[in-house]
Amino acid sequence: MKRQKTEDRRKQFTLLSALFLMTAVIIGCVVFHPAKAQAAPAETSYKYYTSIQVQKGDTLWSIASTYMTDGYESVEDYIEEICQVNRISDSDIHSGQYLTLPYYSDEYLE
């Protein structure tokens, strides 16, 4: 009977030790493991502006498809910025008008 109790306590101790070790490993992984891998730093990009003259048949979509550079999440975002910079609505352009267009470049221009 005494032997059985000793054996039971040994099993309980082993089980509790294993549970403690597993808990410690899980907590260690959560605390010390980064949430996601970090990407390499992106190259420096500079924002510039240029001016264009609207030609007959131009739309903001056609202009955006020609002049939009990386740095914008969508054509809609680019067109929205063009409208803000030029203080116009998205359908308020006409032939002969000048527009200021933003763009990004990796080159630093002085």
Gaussian input, Z-matrix of N, CA and C with variables (Angstrom, degrees):
# hf/3-21g

backbone

0 1
 N
 C     1     B1
 C     2     B2     1     A1
 N     3     B3     2     A2     1     D1
 C     4     B4     3     A3     2     D2
 C     5     B5     4     A4     3     D3
 N     6     B6     5     A5     4     D4
 C     7     B7     6     A6     5     D5
 C     8     B8     7     A7     6     D6
 N     9     B9     8     A8     7     D7
 C    10    B10     9     A9     8     D8
 C    11    B11    10    A10     9     D9
 N    12    B12    11    A11    10    D10
 C    13    B13    12    A12    11    D11
 C    14    B14    13    A13    12    D12
 N    15    B15    14    A14    13    D13
 C    16    B16    15    A15    14    D14
 C    17    B17    16    A16    15    D15
 N    18    B18    17    A17    16    D16
 C    19    B19    18    A18    17    D17
 C    20    B20    19    A19    18    D18
 N    21    B21    20    A20    19    D19
 C    22    B22    21    A21    20    D20
 C    23    B23    22    A22    21    D21
 N    24    B24    23    A23    22    D22
 C    25    B25    24    A24    23    D23
 C    26    B26    25    A25    24    D24
 N    27    B27    26    A26    25    D25
 C    28    B28    27    A27    26    D26
 C    29    B29    28    A28    27    D27
 N    30    B30    29    A29    28    D28
 C    31    B31    30    A30    29    D29
 C    32    B32    31    A31    30    D30
 N    33    B33    32    A32    31    D31
 C    34    B34    33    A33    32    D32
 C    35    B35    34    A34    33    D33
 N    36    B36    35    A35    34    D34
 C    37    B37    36    A36    35    D35
 C    38    B38    37    A37    36    D36
 N    39    B39    38    A38    37    D37
 C    40    B40    39    A39    38    D38
 C    41    B41    40    A40    39    D39
 N    42    B42    41    A41    40    D40
 C    43    B43    42    A42    41    D41
 C    44    B44    43    A43    42    D42
 N    45    B45    44    A44    43    D43
 C    46    B46    45    A45    44    D44
 C    47    B47    46    A46    45    D45
 N    48    B48    47    A47    46    D46
 C    49    B49    48    A48    47    D47
 C    50    B50    49    A49    48    D48
 N    51    B51    50    A50    49    D49
 C    52    B52    51    A51    50    D50
 C    53    B53    52    A52    51    D51
 N    54    B54    53    A53    52    D52
 C    55    B55    54    A54    53    D53
 C    56    B56    55    A55    54    D54
 N    57    B57    56    A56    55    D55
 C    58    B58    57    A57    56    D56
 C    59    B59    58    A58    57    D57
 N    60    B60    59    A59    58    D58
 C    61    B61    60    A60    59    D59
 C    62    B62    61    A61    60    D60
 N    63    B63    62    A62    61    D61
 C    64    B64    63    A63    62    D62
 C    65    B65    64    A64    63    D63
 N    66    B66    65    A65    64    D64
 C    67    B67    66    A66    65    D65
 C    68    B68    67    A67    66    D66
 N    69    B69    68    A68    67    D67
 C    70    B70    69    A69    68    D68
 C    71    B71    70    A70    69    D69
 N    72    B72    71    A71    70    D70
 C    73    B73    72    A72    71    D71
 C    74    B74    73    A73    72    D72
 N    75    B75    74    A74    73    D73
 C    76    B76    75    A75    74    D74
 C    77    B77    76    A76    75    D75
 N    78    B78    77    A77    76    D76
 C    79    B79    78    A78    77    D77
 C    80    B80    79    A79    78    D78
 N    81    B81    80    A80    79    D79
 C    82    B82    81    A81    80    D80
 C    83    B83    82    A82    81    D81
 N    84    B84    83    A83    82    D82
 C    85    B85    84    A84    83    D83
 C    86    B86    85    A85    84    D84
 N    87    B87    86    A86    85    D85
 C    88    B88    87    A87    86    D86
 C    89    B89    88    A88    87    D87
 N    90    B90    89    A89    88    D88
 C    91    B91    90    A90    89    D89
 C    92    B92    91    A91    90    D90
 N    93    B93    92    A92    91    D91
 C    94    B94    93    A93    92    D92
 C    95    B95    94    A94    93    D93
 N    96    B96    95    A95    94    D94
 C    97    B97    96    A96    95    D95
 C    98    B98    97    A97    96    D96
 N    99    B99    98    A98    97    D97
 C   100   B100    99    A99    98    D98
 C   101   B101   100   A100    99    D99
 N   102   B102   101   A101   100   D100
 C   103   B103   102   A102   101   D101
 C   104   B104   103   A103   102   D102
 N   105   B105   104   A104   103   D103
 C   106   B106   105   A105   104   D104
 C   107   B107   106   A106   105   D105
 N   108   B108   107   A107   106   D106
 C   109   B109   108   A108   107   D107
 C   110   B110   109   A109   108   D108
 N   111   B111   110   A110   109   D109
 C   112   B112   111   A111   110   D110
 C   113   B113   112   A112   111   D111
 N   114   B114   113   A113   112   D112
 C   115   B115   114   A114   113   D113
 C   116   B116   115   A115   114   D114
 N   117   B117   116   A116   115   D115
 C   118   B118   117   A117   116   D116
 C   119   B119   118   A118   117   D117
 N   120   B120   119   A119   118   D118
 C   121   B121   120   A120   119   D119
 C   122   B122   121   A121   120   D120
 N   123   B123   122   A122   121   D121
 C   124   B124   123   A123   122   D122
 C   125   B125   124   A124   123   D123
 N   126   B126   125   A125   124   D124
 C   127   B127   126   A126   125   D125
 C   128   B128   127   A127   126   D126
 N   129   B129   128   A128   127   D127
 C   130   B130   129   A129   128   D128
 C   131   B131   130   A130   129   D129
 N   132   B132   131   A131   130   D130
 C   133   B133   132   A132   131   D131
 C   134   B134   133   A133   132   D132
 N   135   B135   134   A134   133   D133
 C   136   B136   135   A135   134   D134
 C   137   B137   136   A136   135   D135
 N   138   B138   137   A137   136   D136
 C   139   B139   138   A138   137   D137
 C   140   B140   139   A139   138   D138
 N   141   B141   140   A140   139   D139
 C   142   B142   141   A141   140   D140
 C   143   B143   142   A142   141   D141
 N   144   B144   143   A143   142   D142
 C   145   B145   144   A144   143   D143
 C   146   B146   145   A145   144   D144
 N   147   B147   146   A146   145   D145
 C   148   B148   147   A147   146   D146
 C   149   B149   148   A148   147   D147
 N   150   B150   149   A149   148   D148
 C   151   B151   150   A150   149   D149
 C   152   B152   151   A151   150   D150
 N   153   B153   152   A152   151   D151
 C   154   B154   153   A153   152   D152
 C   155   B155   154   A154   153   D153
 N   156   B156   155   A155   154   D154
 C   157   B157   156   A156   155   D155
 C   158   B158   157   A157   156   D156
 N   159   B159   158   A158   157   D157
 C   160   B160   159   A159   158   D158
 C   161   B161   160   A160   159   D159
 N   162   B162   161   A161   160   D160
 C   163   B163   162   A162   161   D161
 C   164   B164   163   A163   162   D162
 N   165   B165   164   A164   163   D163
 C   166   B166   165   A165   164   D164
 C   167   B167   166   A166   165   D165
 N   168   B168   167   A167   166   D166
 C   169   B169   168   A168   167   D167
 C   170   B170   169   A169   168   D168
 N   171   B171   170   A170   169   D169
 C   172   B172   171   A171   170   D170
 C   173   B173   172   A172   171   D171
 N   174   B174   173   A173   172   D172
 C   175   B175   174   A174   173   D173
 C   176   B176   175   A175   174   D174
 N   177   B177   176   A176   175   D175
 C   178   B178   177   A177   176   D176
 C   179   B179   178   A178   177   D177
 N   180   B180   179   A179   178   D178
 C   181   B181   180   A180   179   D179
 C   182   B182   181   A181   180   D180
 N   183   B183   182   A182   181   D181
 C   184   B184   183   A183   182   D182
 C   185   B185   184   A184   183   D183
 N   186   B186   185   A185   184   D184
 C   187   B187   186   A186   185   D185
 C   188   B188   187   A187   186   D186
 N   189   B189   188   A188   187   D187
 C   190   B190   189   A189   188   D188
 C   191   B191   190   A190   189   D189
 N   192   B192   191   A191   190   D190
 C   193   B193   192   A192   191   D191
 C   194   B194   193   A193   192   D192
 N   195   B195   194   A194   193   D193
 C   196   B196   195   A195   194   D194
 C   197   B197   196   A196   195   D195
 N   198   B198   197   A197   196   D196
 C   199   B199   198   A198   197   D197
 C   200   B200   199   A199   198   D198
 N   201   B201   200   A200   199   D199
 C   202   B202   201   A201   200   D200
 C   203   B203   202   A202   201   D201
 N   204   B204   203   A203   202   D202
 C   205   B205   204   A204   203   D203
 C   206   B206   205   A205   204   D204
 N   207   B207   206   A206   205   D205
 C   208   B208   207   A207   206   D206
 C   209   B209   208   A208   207   D207
 N   210   B210   209   A209   208   D208
 C   211   B211   210   A210   209   D209
 C   212   B212   211   A211   210   D210
 N   213   B213   212   A212   211   D211
 C   214   B214   213   A213   212   D212
 C   215   B215   214   A214   213   D213
 N   216   B216   215   A215   214   D214
 C   217   B217   216   A216   215   D215
 C   218   B218   217   A217   216   D216
 N   219   B219   218   A218   217   D217
 C   220   B220   219   A219   218   D218
 C   221   B221   220   A220   219   D219
 N   222   B222   221   A221   220   D220
 C   223   B223   222   A222   221   D221
 C   224   B224   223   A223   222   D222
 N   225   B225   224   A224   223   D223
 C   226   B226   225   A225   224   D224
 C   227   B227   226   A226   225   D225
 N   228   B228   227   A227   226   D226
 C   229   B229   228   A228   227   D227
 C   230   B230   229   A229   228   D228
 N   231   B231   230   A230   229   D229
 C   232   B232   231   A231   230   D230
 C   233   B233   232   A232   231   D231
 N   234   B234   233   A233   232   D232
 C   235   B235   234   A234   233   D233
 C   236   B236   235   A235   234   D234
 N   237   B237   236   A236   235   D235
 C   238   B238   237   A237   236   D236
 C   239   B239   238   A238   237   D237
 N   240   B240   239   A239   238   D238
 C   241   B241   240   A240   239   D239
 C   242   B242   241   A241   240   D240
 N   243   B243   242   A242   241   D241
 C   244   B244   243   A243   242   D242
 C   245   B245   244   A244   243   D243
 N   246   B246   245   A245   244   D244
 C   247   B247   246   A246   245   D245
 C   248   B248   247   A247   246   D246
 N   249   B249   248   A248   247   D247
 C   250   B250   249   A249   248   D248
 C   251   B251   250   A250   249   D249
 N   252   B252   251   A251   250   D250
 C   253   B253   252   A252   251   D251
 C   254   B254   253   A253   252   D252
 N   255   B255   254   A254   253   D253
 C   256   B256   255   A255   254   D254
 C   257   B257   256   A256   255   D255
 N   258   B258   257   A257   256   D256
 C   259   B259   258   A258   257   D257
 C   260   B260   259   A259   258   D258
 N   261   B261   260   A260   259   D259
 C   262   B262   261   A261   260   D260
 C   263   B263   262   A262   261   D261
 N   264   B264   263   A263   262   D262
 C   265   B265   264   A264   263   D263
 C   266   B266   265   A265   264   D264
 N   267   B267   266   A266   265   D265
 C   268   B268   267   A267   266   D266
 C   269   B269   268   A268   267   D267
 N   270   B270   269   A269   268   D268
 C   271   B271   270   A270   269   D269
 C   272   B272   271   A271   270   D270
 N   273   B273   272   A272   271   D271
 C   274   B274   273   A273   272   D272
 C   275   B275   274   A274   273   D273
 N   276   B276   275   A275   274   D274
 C   277   B277   276   A276   275   D275
 C   278   B278   277   A277   276   D276
 N   279   B279   278   A278   277   D277
 C   280   B280   279   A279   278   D278
 C   281   B281   280   A280   279   D279
 N   282   B282   281   A281   280   D280
 C   283   B283   282   A282   281   D281
 C   284   B284   283   A283   282   D282
 N   285   B285   284   A284   283   D283
 C   286   B286   285   A285   284   D284
 C   287   B287   286   A286   285   D285
 N   288   B288   287   A287   286   D286
 C   289   B289   288   A288   287   D287
 C   290   B290   289   A289   288   D288
 N   291   B291   290   A290   289   D289
 C   292   B292   291   A291   290   D290
 C   293   B293   292   A292   291   D291
 N   294   B294   293   A293   292   D292
 C   295   B295   294   A294   293   D293
 C   296   B296   295   A295   294   D294
 N   297   B297   296   A296   295   D295
 C   298   B298   297   A297   296   D296
 C   299   B299   298   A298   297   D297
 N   300   B300   299   A299   298   D298
 C   301   B301   300   A300   299   D299
 C   302   B302   301   A301   300   D300
 N   303   B303   302   A302   301   D301
 C   304   B304   303   A303   302   D302
 C   305   B305   304   A304   303   D303
 N   306   B306   305   A305   304   D304
 C   307   B307   306   A306   305   D305
 C   308   B308   307   A307   306   D306
 N   309   B309   308   A308   307   D307
 C   310   B310   309   A309   308   D308
 C   311   B311   310   A310   309   D309
 N   312   B312   311   A311   310   D310
 C   313   B313   312   A312   311   D311
 C   314   B314   313   A313   312   D312
 N   315   B315   314   A314   313   D313
 C   316   B316   315   A315   314   D314
 C   317   B317   316   A316   315   D315
 N   318   B318   317   A317   316   D316
 C   319   B319   318   A318   317   D317
 C   320   B320   319   A319   318   D318
 N   321   B321   320   A320   319   D319
 C   322   B322   321   A321   320   D320
 C   323   B323   322   A322   321   D321
 N   324   B324   323   A323   322   D322
 C   325   B325   324   A324   323   D323
 C   326   B326   325   A325   324   D324
 N   327   B327   326   A326   325   D325
 C   328   B328   327   A327   326   D326
 C   329   B329   328   A328   327   D327

   B1=1.4364
   B2=1.5338
   B3=1.3305
   B4=1.4400
   B5=1.5307
   B6=1.3071
   B7=1.4584
   B8=1.5379
   B9=1.3096
   B10=1.4590
   B11=1.5320
   B12=1.3514
   B13=1.4552
   B14=1.5300
   B15=1.3201
   B16=1.4586
   B17=1.5256
   B18=1.3078
   B19=1.4621
   B20=1.5308
   B21=1.3259
   B22=1.4677
   B23=1.5277
   B24=1.3222
   B25=1.4598
   B26=1.5249
   B27=1.3143
   B28=1.4623
   B29=1.5414
   B30=1.3157
   B31=1.4683
   B32=1.5264
   B33=1.3401
   B34=1.4607
   B35=1.5323
   B36=1.3228
   B37=1.4536
   B38=1.5384
   B39=1.3181
   B40=1.4603
   B41=1.5238
   B42=1.3275
   B43=1.4553
   B44=1.5326
   B45=1.3278
   B46=1.4608
   B47=1.5294
   B48=1.3071
   B49=1.4683
   B50=1.5273
   B51=1.3395
   B52=1.4654
   B53=1.5322
   B54=1.3283
   B55=1.4658
   B56=1.5305
   B57=1.3293
   B58=1.4624
   B59=1.5287
   B60=1.3302
   B61=1.4572
   B62=1.5283
   B63=1.3330
   B64=1.4678
   B65=1.5269
   B66=1.3185
   B67=1.4627
   B68=1.5251
   B69=1.3274
   B70=1.4650
   B71=1.5241
   B72=1.3180
   B73=1.4688
   B74=1.5267
   B75=1.3180
   B76=1.4681
   B77=1.5211
   B78=1.3236
   B79=1.4624
   B80=1.5274
   B81=1.3194
   B82=1.4591
   B83=1.5242
   B84=1.3256
   B85=1.4690
   B86=1.5198
   B87=1.3017
   B88=1.4627
   B89=1.5221
   B90=1.3144
   B91=1.4580
   B92=1.5260
   B93=1.3081
   B94=1.4588
   B95=1.5239
   B96=1.3047
   B97=1.4605
   B98=1.5193
   B99=1.3367
   B100=1.4695
   B101=1.5257
   B102=1.3221
   B103=1.4606
   B104=1.5179
   B105=1.3221
   B106=1.4632
   B107=1.5133
   B108=1.2976
   B109=1.4518
   B110=1.5247
   B111=1.3039
   B112=1.4450
   B113=1.5163
   B114=1.3227
   B115=1.4546
   B116=1.5201
   B117=1.3053
   B118=1.4518
   B119=1.5258
   B120=1.3051
   B121=1.4572
   B122=1.5227
   B123=1.3136
   B124=1.4617
   B125=1.5283
   B126=1.3207
   B127=1.4496
   B128=1.5233
   B129=1.3096
   B130=1.4549
   B131=1.5174
   B132=1.3163
   B133=1.4476
   B134=1.5242
   B135=1.3101
   B136=1.4556
   B137=1.5245
   B138=1.3252
   B139=1.4626
   B140=1.5189
   B141=1.3333
   B142=1.4483
   B143=1.5171
   B144=1.3330
   B145=1.4572
   B146=1.5207
   B147=1.3149
   B148=1.4544
   B149=1.5168
   B150=1.3181
   B151=1.4596
   B152=1.5252
   B153=1.3167
   B154=1.4636
   B155=1.5185
   B156=1.3236
   B157=1.4673
   B158=1.5241
   B159=1.3191
   B160=1.4584
   B161=1.5229
   B162=1.3190
   B163=1.4623
   B164=1.5294
   B165=1.3044
   B166=1.4698
   B167=1.5291
   B168=1.3308
   B169=1.4612
   B170=1.5211
   B171=1.3410
   B172=1.4679
   B173=1.5254
   B174=1.3220
   B175=1.4610
   B176=1.5223
   B177=1.3049
   B178=1.4624
   B179=1.5212
   B180=1.3275
   B181=1.4724
   B182=1.5300
   B183=1.3371
   B184=1.4737
   B185=1.5253
   B186=1.3274
   B187=1.4618
   B188=1.5284
   B189=1.3315
   B190=1.4714
   B191=1.5257
   B192=1.3231
   B193=1.4707
   B194=1.5232
   B195=1.3234
   B196=1.4603
   B197=1.5250
   B198=1.3263
   B199=1.4599
   B200=1.5286
   B201=1.3134
   B202=1.4635
   B203=1.5251
   B204=1.3261
   B205=1.4611
   B206=1.5259
   B207=1.3209
   B208=1.4664
   B209=1.5252
   B210=1.2894
   B211=1.4560
   B212=1.5150
   B213=1.3172
   B214=1.4603
   B215=1.5194
   B216=1.3224
   B217=1.4595
   B218=1.5244
   B219=1.3420
   B220=1.4643
   B221=1.5186
   B222=1.3187
   B223=1.4647
   B224=1.5261
   B225=1.3180
   B226=1.4677
   B227=1.5297
   B228=1.3473
   B229=1.4653
   B230=1.5291
   B231=1.3252
   B232=1.4617
   B233=1.5286
   B234=1.3230
   B235=1.4650
   B236=1.5303
   B237=1.3082
   B238=1.4673
   B239=1.5265
   B240=1.3315
   B241=1.4617
   B242=1.5228
   B243=1.3279
   B244=1.4683
   B245=1.5316
   B246=1.3242
   B247=1.4672
   B248=1.5244
   B249=1.3257
   B250=1.4620
   B251=1.5238
   B252=1.3261
   B253=1.4685
   B254=1.5248
   B255=1.3247
   B256=1.4614
   B257=1.5286
   B258=1.3270
   B259=1.4703
   B260=1.5209
   B261=1.3407
   B262=1.4634
   B263=1.5201
   B264=1.3412
   B265=1.4627
   B266=1.5169
   B267=1.3170
   B268=1.4700
   B269=1.5264
   B270=1.3103
   B271=1.4631
   B272=1.5260
   B273=1.3158
   B274=1.4560
   B275=1.5272
   B276=1.3421
   B277=1.4642
   B278=1.5168
   B279=1.3301
   B280=1.4610
   B281=1.5270
   B282=1.3045
   B283=1.4582
   B284=1.5291
   B285=1.3339
   B286=1.4584
   B287=1.5208
   B288=1.3044
   B289=1.4645
   B290=1.5272
   B291=1.3295
   B292=1.4586
   B293=1.5175
   B294=1.3217
   B295=1.4599
   B296=1.5208
   B297=1.3128
   B298=1.4559
   B299=1.5156
   B300=1.3404
   B301=1.4659
   B302=1.5199
   B303=1.3252
   B304=1.4631
   B305=1.5272
   B306=1.3235
   B307=1.4639
   B308=1.5190
   B309=1.3141
   B310=1.4637
   B311=1.5165
   B312=1.3356
   B313=1.4612
   B314=1.5183
   B315=1.3237
   B316=1.4594
   B317=1.5281
   B318=1.3270
   B319=1.4660
   B320=1.5206
   B321=1.3292
   B322=1.4542
   B323=1.5145
   B324=1.3260
   B325=1.4543
   B326=1.5146
   B327=1.3111
   B328=1.4676
   B329=1.4882
   A1=110.46
   A2=115.50
   A3=120.64
   A4=110.43
   A5=115.32
   A6=121.45
   A7=110.18
   A8=116.68
   A9=122.16
   A10=110.23
   A11=118.42
   A12=122.34
   A13=110.79
   A14=116.69
   A15=121.16
   A16=109.98
   A17=116.00
   A18=121.70
   A19=110.38
   A20=118.61
   A21=122.95
   A22=111.62
   A23=116.89
   A24=121.04
   A25=110.86
   A26=116.45
   A27=120.73
   A28=109.87
   A29=117.29
   A30=121.49
   A31=110.67
   A32=116.68
   A33=120.63
   A34=110.72
   A35=116.14
   A36=120.90
   A37=110.28
   A38=117.03
   A39=121.59
   A40=110.51
   A41=116.84
   A42=121.89
   A43=110.60
   A44=117.09
   A45=120.55
   A46=111.47
   A47=116.81
   A48=120.67
   A49=110.30
   A50=116.57
   A51=120.89
   A52=110.47
   A53=117.48
   A54=121.03
   A55=111.04
   A56=116.52
   A57=120.64
   A58=110.73
   A59=116.74
   A60=121.51
   A61=111.03
   A62=117.60
   A63=120.97
   A64=110.74
   A65=117.29
   A66=121.34
   A67=110.45
   A68=116.53
   A69=120.88
   A70=111.15
   A71=117.77
   A72=121.70
   A73=110.19
   A74=118.07
   A75=121.60
   A76=110.65
   A77=117.02
   A78=120.30
   A79=110.23
   A80=117.01
   A81=121.03
   A82=112.11
   A83=116.47
   A84=120.21
   A85=111.11
   A86=117.37
   A87=121.11
   A88=111.13
   A89=117.32
   A90=121.30
   A91=112.34
   A92=117.53
   A93=120.44
   A94=115.03
   A95=118.79
   A96=121.55
   A97=108.54
   A98=118.13
   A99=119.01
   A100=110.64
   A101=116.25
   A102=121.61
   A103=111.70
   A104=117.05
   A105=121.08
   A106=108.73
   A107=115.27
   A108=119.51
   A109=109.16
   A110=116.51
   A111=120.23
   A112=109.10
   A113=114.77
   A114=120.62
   A115=109.51
   A116=115.01
   A117=120.11
   A118=108.88
   A119=117.86
   A120=119.72
   A121=110.83
   A122=115.84
   A123=120.75
   A124=109.27
   A125=115.26
   A126=119.35
   A127=108.52
   A128=115.89
   A129=120.19
   A130=108.95
   A131=115.27
   A132=121.03
   A133=108.32
   A134=116.51
   A135=122.13
   A136=109.46
   A137=115.55
   A138=120.23
   A139=109.24
   A140=115.57
   A141=122.34
   A142=109.62
   A143=114.95
   A144=121.13
   A145=108.51
   A146=115.24
   A147=121.27
   A148=107.65
   A149=116.21
   A150=121.02
   A151=108.77
   A152=115.12
   A153=120.40
   A154=108.84
   A155=115.35
   A156=119.87
   A157=107.98
   A158=116.04
   A159=121.81
   A160=108.68
   A161=115.96
   A162=122.21
   A163=109.80
   A164=115.93
   A165=120.69
   A166=109.11
   A167=116.71
   A168=122.23
   A169=114.22
   A170=116.92
   A171=119.66
   A172=110.69
   A173=114.53
   A174=122.21
   A175=106.67
   A176=115.81
   A177=117.30
   A178=111.10
   A179=117.23
   A180=120.84
   A181=110.75
   A182=116.93
   A183=118.36
   A184=110.72
   A185=116.67
   A186=120.63
   A187=110.01
   A188=115.98
   A189=120.26
   A190=110.92
   A191=117.33
   A192=119.21
   A193=111.34
   A194=117.45
   A195=121.48
   A196=112.03
   A197=117.89
   A198=121.44
   A199=115.49
   A200=119.13
   A201=120.87
   A202=110.75
   A203=116.46
   A204=122.21
   A205=109.50
   A206=116.14
   A207=120.01
   A208=108.16
   A209=116.16
   A210=120.36
   A211=111.09
   A212=115.73
   A213=121.22
   A214=108.13
   A215=116.21
   A216=120.13
   A217=112.26
   A218=116.78
   A219=119.44
   A220=109.81
   A221=115.47
   A222=121.80
   A223=109.16
   A224=116.28
   A225=120.44
   A226=110.79
   A227=117.00
   A228=120.59
   A229=111.16
   A230=115.78
   A231=120.05
   A232=110.51
   A233=117.07
   A234=121.01
   A235=110.34
   A236=116.69
   A237=120.22
   A238=110.87
   A239=116.97
   A240=119.54
   A241=111.33
   A242=117.72
   A243=120.48
   A244=109.46
   A245=116.59
   A246=121.00
   A247=111.19
   A248=117.16
   A249=120.24
   A250=111.42
   A251=116.23
   A252=120.62
   A253=110.57
   A254=117.06
   A255=121.79
   A256=113.36
   A257=115.94
   A258=122.12
   A259=111.67
   A260=113.86
   A261=120.88
   A262=109.29
   A263=116.09
   A264=120.22
   A265=107.19
   A266=116.97
   A267=119.55
   A268=114.16
   A269=119.94
   A270=120.08
   A271=111.35
   A272=116.93
   A273=122.07
   A274=112.22
   A275=117.74
   A276=119.82
   A277=108.83
   A278=115.59
   A279=120.22
   A280=109.85
   A281=115.26
   A282=122.67
   A283=110.21
   A284=116.06
   A285=121.74
   A286=113.19
   A287=116.79
   A288=121.77
   A289=109.45
   A290=116.38
   A291=121.16
   A292=108.98
   A293=115.92
   A294=122.28
   A295=109.32
   A296=115.29
   A297=121.44
   A298=106.95
   A299=115.87
   A300=121.51
   A301=110.73
   A302=117.27
   A303=120.22
   A304=110.35
   A305=115.79
   A306=120.33
   A307=108.61
   A308=116.35
   A309=122.40
   A310=109.65
   A311=115.06
   A312=121.24
   A313=108.73
   A314=116.71
   A315=121.91
   A316=110.85
   A317=116.07
   A318=120.84
   A319=110.18
   A320=115.36
   A321=120.69
   A322=107.53
   A323=117.44
   A324=122.33
   A325=109.55
   A326=116.44
   A327=119.48
   A328=111.27
   D1=-43.95
   D2=179.01
   D3=-64.89
   D4=-36.11
   D5=178.93
   D6=-65.41
   D7=-38.56
   D8=179.65
   D9=-64.76
   D10=-42.85
   D11=179.46
   D12=-63.95
   D13=-40.70
   D14=178.61
   D15=-63.57
   D16=-42.71
   D17=178.69
   D18=-64.08
   D19=-42.44
   D20=178.34
   D21=-63.31
   D22=-42.41
   D23=178.92
   D24=-65.42
   D25=-38.09
   D26=178.30
   D27=-63.88
   D28=-41.85
   D29=178.02
   D30=-64.63
   D31=-43.12
   D32=178.51
   D33=-62.59
   D34=-43.68
   D35=179.51
   D36=-62.06
   D37=-43.20
   D38=179.51
   D39=-64.36
   D40=-43.71
   D41=179.75
   D42=-64.04
   D43=-46.68
   D44=179.22
   D45=-64.42
   D46=-38.34
   D47=178.04
   D48=-63.62
   D49=-43.48
   D50=179.18
   D51=-63.87
   D52=-43.54
   D53=178.57
   D54=-62.83
   D55=-42.47
   D56=178.52
   D57=-61.79
   D58=-44.34
   D59=-179.80
   D60=-63.71
   D61=-44.21
   D62=179.01
   D63=-63.03
   D64=-41.95
   D65=178.66
   D66=-62.20
   D67=-43.98
   D68=179.34
   D69=-62.43
   D70=-40.40
   D71=179.19
   D72=-65.79
   D73=-45.09
   D74=-179.95
   D75=-62.33
   D76=-46.48
   D77=179.44
   D78=-62.85
   D79=-41.38
   D80=178.09
   D81=-61.21
   D82=-40.99
   D83=179.00
   D84=-65.62
   D85=-41.94
   D86=-179.15
   D87=-68.05
   D88=-43.66
   D89=-175.70
   D90=-74.30
   D91=-42.27
   D92=-172.31
   D93=-100.00
   D94=-2.68
   D95=179.47
   D96=-98.21
   D97=127.90
   D98=179.39
   D99=-63.93
   D100=150.26
   D101=-177.75
   D102=-61.96
   D103=-39.71
   D104=176.46
   D105=-154.09
   D106=159.37
   D107=179.95
   D108=-67.88
   D109=140.31
   D110=179.69
   D111=-92.72
   D112=137.17
   D113=-179.83
   D114=-75.27
   D115=157.91
   D116=175.37
   D117=-63.23
   D118=147.39
   D119=-178.98
   D120=-58.14
   D121=136.96
   D122=179.72
   D123=-74.17
   D124=155.95
   D125=176.23
   D126=-65.66
   D127=151.98
   D128=177.79
   D129=-70.00
   D130=133.96
   D131=179.54
   D132=-123.48
   D133=138.32
   D134=-177.87
   D135=-110.51
   D136=142.74
   D137=-179.36
   D138=-98.95
   D139=131.84
   D140=179.47
   D141=-130.97
   D142=173.63
   D143=177.64
   D144=-133.11
   D145=146.19
   D146=174.92
   D147=-134.85
   D148=163.83
   D149=-179.60
   D150=-117.19
   D151=137.43
   D152=176.39
   D153=-130.39
   D154=157.63
   D155=173.94
   D156=-102.15
   D157=129.33
   D158=-179.31
   D159=-68.27
   D160=131.21
   D161=179.02
   D162=-100.19
   D163=160.32
   D164=178.59
   D165=-57.65
   D166=129.76
   D167=179.22
   D168=91.66
   D169=-9.39
   D170=178.10
   D171=-67.28
   D172=144.43
   D173=170.87
   D174=-127.61
   D175=165.10
   D176=177.01
   D177=-62.47
   D178=-32.39
   D179=177.69
   D180=-65.87
   D181=-43.32
   D182=-179.73
   D183=-68.97
   D184=-37.39
   D185=177.26
   D186=-64.65
   D187=-44.44
   D188=179.41
   D189=-61.78
   D190=-39.86
   D191=-178.80
   D192=-66.04
   D193=-24.37
   D194=179.32
   D195=-87.45
   D196=-40.21
   D197=-168.87
   D198=-107.43
   D199=-13.50
   D200=-177.15
   D201=-66.71
   D202=133.35
   D203=178.25
   D204=-114.60
   D205=172.24
   D206=174.14
   D207=-58.26
   D208=149.85
   D209=-178.40
   D210=120.47
   D211=-11.19
   D212=177.13
   D213=-114.90
   D214=139.54
   D215=-177.96
   D216=-75.54
   D217=-27.67
   D218=-178.12
   D219=-156.92
   D220=164.56
   D221=175.58
   D222=-61.35
   D223=-38.24
   D224=179.89
   D225=-59.94
   D226=-42.32
   D227=178.16
   D228=-62.85
   D229=-41.24
   D230=179.97
   D231=-65.07
   D232=-46.50
   D233=179.28
   D234=-62.01
   D235=-40.26
   D236=177.98
   D237=-59.47
   D238=-41.66
   D239=178.76
   D240=-67.74
   D241=-39.69
   D242=176.67
   D243=-57.92
   D244=-45.07
   D245=-179.69
   D246=-62.99
   D247=-40.63
   D248=179.68
   D249=-66.96
   D250=-45.62
   D251=-178.29
   D252=-62.54
   D253=-39.41
   D254=-175.95
   D255=-95.49
   D256=-2.34
   D257=179.95
   D258=53.72
   D259=54.10
   D260=178.52
   D261=-131.82
   D262=166.82
   D263=171.35
   D264=-91.72
   D265=167.80
   D266=-173.35
   D267=-69.27
   D268=-9.10
   D269=178.44
   D270=-117.13
   D271=13.04
   D272=-171.63
   D273=-102.97
   D274=51.55
   D275=174.86
   D276=-123.30
   D277=151.72
   D278=179.11
   D279=-146.43
   D280=158.65
   D281=-178.28
   D282=-56.73
   D283=136.01
   D284=178.87
   D285=94.43
   D286=-18.81
   D287=-179.58
   D288=-70.79
   D289=148.03
   D290=174.69
   D291=-101.61
   D292=137.86
   D293=177.29
   D294=-123.09
   D295=142.32
   D296=171.95
   D297=-93.74
   D298=125.75
   D299=-177.26
   D300=-117.11
   D301=131.66
   D302=174.94
   D303=-81.40
   D304=152.98
   D305=172.51
   D306=-157.16
   D307=159.39
   D308=178.72
   D309=-111.10
   D310=146.17
   D311=177.14
   D312=-143.26
   D313=147.40
   D314=176.00
   D315=-79.22
   D316=-15.00
   D317=-178.16
   D318=-89.07
   D319=138.08
   D320=175.98
   D321=-88.71
   D322=118.57
   D323=179.66
   D324=-104.53
   D325=132.87
   D326=178.91
   D327=-97.14

